Amino acid sequence: MAKKNIFTDSFGNIYVLKRIIIFILGLVSYRRFNGFNKLKITGTENLTDLPDTNVLFVSNHQTYFADVAAMYHAFCAVNNGYHNTIKNPVYLLNPKVDFYYVAAEETMNKGILARIFKIAGAVTVKRTWRAEGQNVNRMVDLTEVENIMKALDNGWVITFPQGTTSAFAQGRKGTAKLIKNQRPTVIPIKIDGFRRAFDKKGLKIKVTGVKPTMEFKPALDIDYDNESATEILDKIMHAIEQTPEHNLLHEYDAKQKEIKSQSQQ
């Protein structure tokens, strides 16, 4: 697999250009997370002693771009010694550039801004179950899997195992299979409040005064030899709090139906 060098990352993107893009996008988005809305970050102490490569972050997903932009802020801050805070944007002068995120190909090909985000570190994949708003059923492109492995071999990668911004959607087993084969350090991230603060794309502010949260949890304890992909996926979904027991709205609806049913008896 291709390796990075002092001038380009593992996909041939020029580091100087990546630094400029991250710096500009960081400045533009800064007030979204430390002005109009106050991002609360916890758990970055779990990032301090991680290896430089083969680290996979798994997270729930609420907007196309705001989630990832906030993570860039957090990673760049930690890279410069700032923990659980993004109050000093000087960290944007020394960003973490060997950081990649898995994104749907159809999302990253729409508009100039999406293409700029792509240069910053997107590893694009085609969804196997949905495309252009329609249900599909297609095979996994092994080249895309190889690209994710290449990114892991050369840095940190963030992926969204649900593959959608819909809350409590089922996790996709492909992430767990990749983990079982690649054996990365797996760090769960739990985010909340982004859907309330931003539109679906994460480009427009819907409401000010919201306090989105981003929690970095300890690395998952995974037995790569003996645990199945299903067991690994279950651990991931529980860690990012996307399992039924975390769905308070579902629990509320169930209780309301039970009360209604009892009143009709």
C-alpha positions in Angstrom: 0.0 0.0 0.0 1.1 3.6 -0.7 2.8 5.4 2.1 2.8 9.1 3.0 6.0 11.2 2.6 7.1 14.6 3.9 5.1 16.4 1.1 1.9 14.4 0.6 -0.4 12.1 2.6 -1.1 8.5 1.7 -3.6 9.6 -1.0 -1.3 12.1 -2.7 -2.9 15.2 -1.2 -0.3 17.9 -0.6 0.2 18.6 3.1 0.6 22.3 2.7 -2.7 22.5 0.9 -4.4 20.4 3.6 -3.0 22.6 6.3 -4.3 25.7 4.6 -7.8 24.2 4.1 -8.0 23.0 7.7 -6.9 26.4 8.9 -9.4 28.3 6.8 -12.3 25.9 7.5 -11.3 25.9 11.2 -11.5 29.7 11.4 -14.8 29.8 9.5 -16.4 27.2 11.7 -14.8 28.3 15.0 -17.7 30.6 16.1 -20.2 27.8 15.4 -18.6 25.8 18.2 -17.3 28.4 20.5 -19.6 31.4 19.9 -23.1 30.9 18.6 -23.2 27.5 20.2 -20.8 26.2 22.9 -19.3 22.8 22.1 -18.7 20.7 25.3 -15.9 18.2 24.8 -15.0 15.5 27.3 -12.7 12.5 27.5 -9.8 13.8 25.4 -7.5 12.3 28.0 -8.3 9.0 26.2 -6.4 10.4 23.1 -3.1 11.3 24.7 -1.2 8.0 24.4 -2.6 6.7 21.2 -0.4 5.4 18.4 0.1 7.6 15.3 -1.5 5.1 13.1 -4.2 2.3 13.0 -6.6 4.2 15.3 -10.3 4.0 14.3 -12.8 6.3 15.8 -16.4 5.2 15.7 -19.2 7.7 16.2 -22.9 8.3 15.9 -23.8 10.8 13.2 -26.1 13.8 13.2 -25.1 16.1 10.3 -23.1 15.7 7.1 -20.3 18.1 7.9 -20.6 19.8 11.4 -19.8 16.6 13.2 -16.6 16.1 11.3 -15.6 19.8 11.6 -16.0 19.7 15.4 -13.9 16.6 15.5 -11.2 18.3 13.5 -11.2 21.1 16.1 -10.9 18.6 19.0 -8.1 16.6 17.4 -6.1 19.7 16.4 -6.5 21.0 20.0 -5.3 17.8 21.5 -2.4 17.7 19.0 -1.3 21.0 20.6 -1.8 20.1 24.2 -5.3 21.5 24.8 -7.7 19.0 26.4 -11.5 19.2 26.6 -11.4 22.7 25.2 -11.2 24.6 21.9 -11.1 28.0 23.4 -7.6 28.9 22.0 -7.8 28.5 18.2 -4.0 28.9 17.9 -4.1 25.1 17.5 -5.3 25.6 13.9 -1.8 26.8 13.0 -0.5 23.2 13.7 -3.4 20.9 12.7 -3.4 17.1 12.8 -3.2 16.3 9.0 -3.0 12.5 9.1 -6.6 12.3 10.0 -9.2 10.8 7.7 -13.0 10.3 7.8 -15.2 7.8 5.9 -17.9 9.6 3.9 -20.6 8.7 1.4 -19.3 9.3 -2.2 -22.6 10.9 -3.3 -22.3 13.5 -0.5 -18.7 14.4 -1.2 -19.3 15.0 -4.9 -22.0 17.7 -4.4 -20.7 21.2 -4.6 -17.4 22.9 -4.3 -17.4 23.0 -0.5 -17.9 19.3 -0.3 -15.0 18.8 -2.6 -12.8 21.0 -0.4 -13.8 18.9 2.6 -12.8 15.9 0.6 -9.3 17.2 0.2 -9.1 17.8 3.9 -9.2 14.0 4.5 -12.3 12.2 3.2 -12.1 8.5 2.2 -15.2 8.1 0.1 -17.3 4.9 -0.2 -20.5 4.0 -2.0 -23.3 2.9 0.2 -24.3 -0.7 -0.5 -27.9 -0.3 0.7 -28.9 3.2 -0.4 -28.0 5.7 -3.1 -29.6 9.0 -4.3 -32.5 8.5 -1.8 -33.3 5.0 -3.2 -32.8 1.6 -1.6 -30.2 -0.5 -3.5 -28.4 -3.8 -3.0 -24.9 -3.8 -4.4 -21.6 -5.5 -3.5 -18.9 -3.8 -1.4 -16.2 -2.2 -3.6 -13.0 -3.8 -2.3 -11.0 -0.9 -3.5 -12.8 1.3 -1.0 -12.0 -1.1 1.8 -8.4 -1.0 0.8 -8.5 2.8 0.9 -9.8 2.8 4.5 -7.0 0.3 5.4 -4.5 2.6 3.7 -5.7 5.5 5.8 -5.4 3.4 8.9 -1.9 2.4 8.0 -1.0 6.1 7.8 -3.0 7.8 10.5 -6.3 8.1 12.4 -9.7 7.4 10.8 -13.2 8.3 11.9 -16.2 6.3 10.6 -19.9 6.3 11.3 -21.0 2.7 11.5 -24.7 3.5 11.0 -23.9 5.1 7.7 -26.7 7.7 8.1 -27.6 10.7 10.2 -30.8 9.0 11.4 -30.7 8.3 15.1 -30.8 4.7 16.3 -30.4 3.3 12.8 -28.9 -0.2 12.7 -25.1 -0.5 12.6 -23.5 -1.9 9.5 -21.4 -5.0 9.9 -18.8 -3.9 7.4 -17.2 -1.7 10.1 -16.9 -4.6 12.5 -15.4 -6.8 9.8 -12.9 -4.2 9.0 -12.0 -4.0 12.7 -11.6 -7.7 13.0 -9.2 -7.8 10.0 -7.2 -4.6 10.6 -7.1 -4.8 14.4 -7.0 -1.1 15.1 -7.3 0.7 18.4 -11.0 1.6 18.5 -12.2 4.8 20.2 -15.9 5.4 20.5 -17.3 8.9 20.3 -20.8 9.9 21.4 -22.1 13.2 20.1 -25.4 15.0 20.8 -27.0 18.4 20.1 -25.6 18.8 16.5 -29.0 18.0 15.0 -30.7 20.7 17.1 -28.0 23.3 16.4 -27.4 22.8 12.7 -29.3 21.8 9.5 -28.9 18.3 8.1 -25.8 19.3 6.1 -24.3 21.0 9.1 -23.6 24.2 7.2 -26.4 26.4 8.5 -27.1 27.3 12.1 -30.7 26.5 13.0 -30.6 27.6 16.6 -28.1 29.5 18.8 -27.5 28.8 22.4 -27.3 25.1 22.0 -24.5 23.2 23.7 -23.6 20.3 21.5 -21.6 17.6 23.3 -18.7 15.3 22.1 -17.5 12.6 24.4 -14.4 10.5 23.7 -14.6 7.2 25.5 -11.8 4.7 26.4 -10.6 2.3 23.8 -12.9 -0.7 23.3 -11.6 -4.0 24.8 -11.9 -6.3 21.8 -10.8 -9.9 21.5 -9.9 -9.9 17.8 -9.3 -13.6 17.6 -12.4 -14.9 19.3 -15.1 -12.2 19.0 -17.3 -12.3 15.9 -18.1 -9.3 13.8 -21.6 -9.3 15.3 -20.2 -9.2 18.8 -17.8 -6.4 17.9 -20.7 -4.4 16.3 -22.8 -4.8 19.4 -19.9 -3.4 21.5 -19.6 -0.4 19.1 -23.3 0.4 19.1 -23.6 0.2 22.9 -20.5 2.4 23.3 -21.9 5.1 21.0 -25.2 4.8 22.7 -27.3 3.9 19.7 -28.9 0.7 21.1 -32.6 0.5 22.0 -32.0 1.0 25.8 -30.5 4.4 25.0 -33.5 5.5 23.0 -35.4 7.5 25.6 -38.0 8.6 23.1 -38.8 5.0 22.1 -39.1 4.2 25.8 -41.5 7.1 26.3 -43.6 6.1 23.3 -43.8 2.5 24.5 -45.0 3.7 28.0 -47.6 5.9 26.4 -48.9 3.0 24.3 -49.0 0.8 27.4 -51.0 3.5 29.4 -53.4 4.0 26.5 -53.9 0.2 26.2 -54.6 -0.1 29.9 -57.1 2.7 29.8 -59.0 1.0 27.0 -59.4 -2.3 28.9 
